[in-house]
Amino acid sequence: MRQFRLMSAAIVLAALVMTALPTFAQTRPAAGAPARPAATTAATPSPAAARPPATNTGQPAVTTAGANLAGKVAIIDSRAFGDEKEGITRVVNAFKSVSTQFKPMGDDIENMKKRYEALVEDIRKTQQVAAPAATQQKVEQAEQMKKDIDRKAEDLQNAGQKRLAEVLGPLQEDVFTTMQAFAQQRGISVIIDVSRMAEAFVYVGPSVDVTREFIAEYNRLKPATASAARP
């Protein structure tokens, strides 16, 4: 059986962390009207938002899916591992720990963005009556603020991705080991991760998809603890 990797789950989690970061317009502020940063929402990311619709809504109880798969191929969707309600608890906790760790940096960037927007609005309101030199000084100040925001956002992205890799690395290996035993116990010869090829499958019977069964088995064998949230 080929080695299973948790890369798709890691990619999903990384993407979710990145969506929490402010994004900004790249246009340099003009002398009369600095560019506004793109609107962002400083919400706590949720892994559940990244999970695609279930392959088959009539899926039976998780304890029966692998019963008739002896010597056959099964599929699994590793994107479901990060589902906040139905995913692997240790993966969800790892994601939450990273999100919590970098929240202060995200809040700081959001506050800087608000100050930038207030300065841009002030320039817009006063540029017709203020002295050109005063307006230009504010424009230069806004430009520097935007550079600082962009730099901090990039630092947050890089640090967040690095930390995610550190946290998910041990989990990736543990999930693979557990999945090997899961397949062997059920006589499954091959497990295909469909996270990157879901559109290639026109139909998948519920007895072939072992995603929920594996998640339930992993959570049973490896229950999360308080320390698991901070690997």
URCOR-V59906 format. One record per residue. RES is the residue in three letters. SS is DSSP state (a for helix, b for strand, c for the rest). OMEGA is omega as a letter, one per 40 degrees, with the letter a starting at -180 (NA if undefined). D_FIRST is the distance of its C-alpha to the first C-alpha in Angstrom with 1 decimal. Layout:
res:RES ss:SS omega:OMEGA d_first:D_FIRST
res:RES ss:SS omega:OMEGA d_first:D_FIRST
//
This chain:
res:MET ss:c omega:a d_first:0.0
res:ARG ss:c omega:a d_first:3.8
res:GLN ss:c omega:i d_first:6.4
res:PHE ss:c omega:i d_first:8.5
res:ARG ss:c omega:i d_first:12.1
res:LEU ss:c omega:a d_first:15.3
res:MET ss:a omega:a d_first:17.1
res:SER ss:a omega:i d_first:18.3
res:ALA ss:a omega:i d_first:19.7
res:ALA ss:a omega:i d_first:21.3
res:ILE ss:a omega:i d_first:22.8
res:VAL ss:a omega:a d_first:24.2
res:LEU ss:a omega:i d_first:25.8
res:ALA ss:a omega:i d_first:27.2
res:ALA ss:a omega:a d_first:28.7
res:LEU ss:a omega:i d_first:30.2
res:VAL ss:a omega:a d_first:31.8
res:MET ss:a omega:a d_first:33.2
res:THR ss:a omega:i d_first:34.8
res:ALA ss:c omega:a d_first:36.9
res:LEU ss:c omega:i d_first:38.4
res:PRO ss:c omega:i d_first:41.7
res:THR ss:c omega:a d_first:41.8
res:PHE ss:c omega:i d_first:45.0
res:ALA ss:c omega:a d_first:46.9
res:GLN ss:c omega:a d_first:47.0
res:THR ss:c omega:i d_first:50.5
res:ARG ss:c omega:a d_first:53.0
res:PRO ss:c omega:i d_first:55.8
res:ALA ss:c omega:a d_first:58.9
res:ALA ss:c omega:a d_first:62.3
res:GLY ss:c omega:a d_first:63.2
res:ALA ss:c omega:i d_first:60.0
res:PRO ss:c omega:a d_first:56.9
res:ALA ss:c omega:i d_first:53.6
res:ARG ss:c omega:i d_first:52.2
res:PRO ss:c omega:i d_first:48.6
res:ALA ss:c omega:i d_first:46.3
res:ALA ss:c omega:i d_first:46.3
res:THR ss:c omega:i d_first:43.6
res:THR ss:c omega:a d_first:42.8
res:ALA ss:c omega:a d_first:42.2
res:ALA ss:c omega:i d_first:40.1
res:THR ss:c omega:a d_first:37.4
res:PRO ss:c omega:i d_first:34.1
res:SER ss:c omega:i d_first:32.0
res:PRO ss:a omega:a d_first:28.3
res:ALA ss:a omega:a d_first:28.9
res:ALA ss:a omega:a d_first:30.6
res:ALA ss:a omega:a d_first:27.5
res:ARG ss:c omega:i d_first:25.5
res:PRO ss:c omega:i d_first:25.7
res:PRO ss:c omega:i d_first:27.0
res:ALA ss:c omega:a d_first:24.8
res:THR ss:c omega:i d_first:23.2
res:ASN ss:c omega:a d_first:25.1
res:THR ss:c omega:a d_first:28.1
res:GLY ss:c omega:a d_first:28.3
res:GLN ss:c omega:i d_first:25.1
res:PRO ss:c omega:i d_first:25.7
res:ALA ss:c omega:a d_first:25.5
res:VAL ss:c omega:a d_first:22.3
res:THR ss:c omega:a d_first:22.3
res:THR ss:c omega:a d_first:22.0
res:ALA ss:c omega:a d_first:19.3
res:GLY ss:c omega:a d_first:16.4
res:ALA ss:c omega:a d_first:18.8
res:ASN ss:c omega:a d_first:18.4
res:LEU ss:c omega:a d_first:14.7
res:ALA ss:c omega:i d_first:14.0
res:GLY ss:c omega:a d_first:11.7
res:LYS ss:c omega:i d_first:11.9
res:VAL ss:b omega:i d_first:10.6
res:ALA ss:b omega:i d_first:11.6
res:ILE ss:b omega:i d_first:12.8
res:ILE ss:b omega:i d_first:13.8
res:ASP ss:c omega:a d_first:16.5
res:SER ss:a omega:i d_first:16.5
res:ARG ss:a omega:a d_first:20.1
res:ALA ss:a omega:a d_first:21.1
res:PHE ss:a omega:a d_first:20.2
res:GLY ss:a omega:i d_first:23.5
res:ASP ss:c omega:a d_first:25.6
res:GLU ss:c omega:a d_first:28.6
res:LYS ss:c omega:a d_first:29.2
res:GLU ss:c omega:a d_first:25.9
res:GLY ss:c omega:i d_first:23.3
res:ILE ss:c omega:a d_first:21.8
res:THR ss:a omega:a d_first:25.1
res:ARG ss:a omega:i d_first:24.1
res:VAL ss:a omega:i d_first:23.0
res:VAL ss:a omega:i d_first:26.3
res:ASN ss:a omega:i d_first:28.3
res:ALA ss:a omega:i d_first:26.9
res:PHE ss:a omega:a d_first:28.0
res:LYS ss:a omega:a d_first:31.3
res:SER ss:a omega:i d_first:32.0
res:VAL ss:a omega:i d_first:31.6
res:SER ss:a omega:i d_first:33.7
res:THR ss:a omega:a d_first:36.4
res:GLN ss:a omega:a d_first:36.4
res:PHE ss:a omega:i d_first:37.3
res:LYS ss:a omega:i d_first:39.5
res:PRO ss:a omega:i d_first:42.7
res:MET ss:a omega:i d_first:41.9
res:GLY ss:a omega:i d_first:41.4
res:ASP ss:a omega:i d_first:44.6
res:ASP ss:a omega:i d_first:46.5
res:ILE ss:a omega:i d_first:45.4
res:GLU ss:a omega:i d_first:46.4
res:ASN ss:a omega:i d_first:49.8
res:MET ss:a omega:i d_first:50.3
res:LYS ss:a omega:i d_first:49.5
res:LYS ss:a omega:i d_first:52.2
res:ARG ss:a omega:i d_first:54.8
res:TYR ss:a omega:a d_first:54.0
res:GLU ss:a omega:i d_first:54.4
res:ALA ss:a omega:i d_first:57.7
res:LEU ss:a omega:i d_first:59.0
res:VAL ss:a omega:i d_first:58.1
res:GLU ss:a omega:i d_first:60.0
res:ASP ss:a omega:i d_first:62.9
res:ILE ss:a omega:a d_first:63.1
res:ARG ss:a omega:a d_first:63.1
res:LYS ss:a omega:a d_first:65.9
res:THR ss:a omega:a d_first:68.1
res:GLN ss:c omega:a d_first:67.6
res:GLN ss:c omega:a d_first:70.7
res:VAL ss:c omega:a d_first:73.1
res:ALA ss:c omega:i d_first:71.8
res:ALA ss:c omega:a d_first:72.9
res:PRO ss:a omega:a d_first:70.6
res:ALA ss:a omega:i d_first:70.1
res:ALA ss:a omega:i d_first:69.0
res:THR ss:a omega:a d_first:66.5
res:GLN ss:a omega:i d_first:65.1
res:GLN ss:a omega:i d_first:64.6
res:LYS ss:a omega:i d_first:62.6
res:VAL ss:a omega:i d_first:60.5
res:GLU ss:a omega:i d_first:59.7
res:GLN ss:a omega:i d_first:58.9
res:ALA ss:a omega:i d_first:56.5
res:GLU ss:a omega:a d_first:54.8
res:GLN ss:a omega:i d_first:54.2
res:MET ss:a omega:a d_first:52.9
res:LYS ss:a omega:i d_first:50.4
res:LYS ss:a omega:i d_first:49.2
res:ASP ss:a omega:i d_first:48.8
res:ILE ss:a omega:a d_first:46.8
res:ASP ss:a omega:a d_first:44.5
res:ARG ss:a omega:i d_first:43.9
res:LYS ss:a omega:i d_first:43.2
res:ALA ss:a omega:i d_first:40.8
res:GLU ss:a omega:i d_first:38.9
res:ASP ss:a omega:i d_first:38.9
res:LEU ss:a omega:i d_first:37.5
res:GLN ss:a omega:a d_first:34.6
res:ASN ss:a omega:a d_first:33.7
res:ALA ss:a omega:i d_first:34.0
res:GLY ss:a omega:i d_first:32.1
res:GLN ss:a omega:i d_first:29.1
res:LYS ss:a omega:a d_first:29.2
res:ARG ss:a omega:i d_first:29.4
res:LEU ss:a omega:i d_first:26.6
res:ALA ss:a omega:i d_first:24.3
res:GLU ss:a omega:a d_first:25.6
res:VAL ss:a omega:a d_first:25.3
res:LEU ss:a omega:a d_first:21.8
res:GLY ss:a omega:i d_first:20.2
res:PRO ss:a omega:i d_first:20.0
res:LEU ss:a omega:i d_first:19.0
res:GLN ss:a omega:a d_first:16.0
res:GLU ss:a omega:a d_first:14.6
res:ASP ss:a omega:i d_first:15.7
res:VAL ss:a omega:i d_first:14.2
res:PHE ss:a omega:a d_first:10.7
res:THR ss:a omega:i d_first:11.4
res:THR ss:a omega:a d_first:12.9
res:MET ss:a omega:i d_first:10.3
res:GLN ss:a omega:i d_first:7.8
res:ALA ss:a omega:i d_first:11.0
res:PHE ss:a omega:a d_first:11.9
res:ALA ss:a omega:a d_first:9.1
res:GLN ss:a omega:a d_first:9.7
res:GLN ss:a omega:a d_first:13.4
res:ARG ss:c omega:i d_first:13.4
res:GLY ss:c omega:i d_first:11.6
res:ILE ss:c omega:a d_first:9.3
res:SER ss:c omega:a d_first:6.7
res:VAL ss:b omega:i d_first:5.8
res:ILE ss:b omega:a d_first:7.6
res:ILE ss:b omega:i d_first:9.7
res:ASP ss:b omega:a d_first:12.1
res:VAL ss:a omega:a d_first:15.4
res:SER ss:a omega:a d_first:17.6
res:ARG ss:a omega:a d_first:18.4
res:MET ss:c omega:a d_first:18.6
res:ALA ss:a omega:a d_first:20.3
res:GLU ss:a omega:a d_first:23.2
res:ALA ss:a omega:a d_first:21.2
res:PHE ss:c omega:i d_first:20.7
res:VAL ss:c omega:i d_first:24.0
res:TYR ss:c omega:i d_first:23.3
res:VAL ss:c omega:i d_first:20.5
res:GLY ss:c omega:a d_first:21.5
res:PRO ss:c omega:a d_first:21.6
res:SER ss:c omega:a d_first:19.6
res:VAL ss:c omega:a d_first:16.5
res:ASP ss:b omega:a d_first:16.9
res:VAL ss:c omega:a d_first:15.7
res:THR ss:a omega:a d_first:16.9
res:ARG ss:a omega:a d_first:20.0
res:GLU ss:a omega:a d_first:18.6
res:PHE ss:a omega:i d_first:16.1
res:ILE ss:a omega:i d_first:18.9
res:ALA ss:a omega:i d_first:21.3
res:GLU ss:a omega:a d_first:19.1
res:TYR ss:a omega:i d_first:18.6
res:ASN ss:a omega:i d_first:22.3
res:ARG ss:a omega:a d_first:23.2
res:LEU ss:a omega:a d_first:21.3
res:LYS ss:c omega:a d_first:22.2
res:PRO ss:c omega:a d_first:25.6
res:ALA ss:c omega:i d_first:27.1
res:THR ss:c omega:a d_first:30.2
res:ALA ss:a omega:a d_first:33.0
res:SER ss:a omega:a d_first:31.7
res:ALA ss:a omega:a d_first:28.2
res:ALA ss:a omega:a d_first:30.0
res:ARG ss:c omega:a d_first:31.0
res:PRO ss:c omega:NA d_first:28.1
//
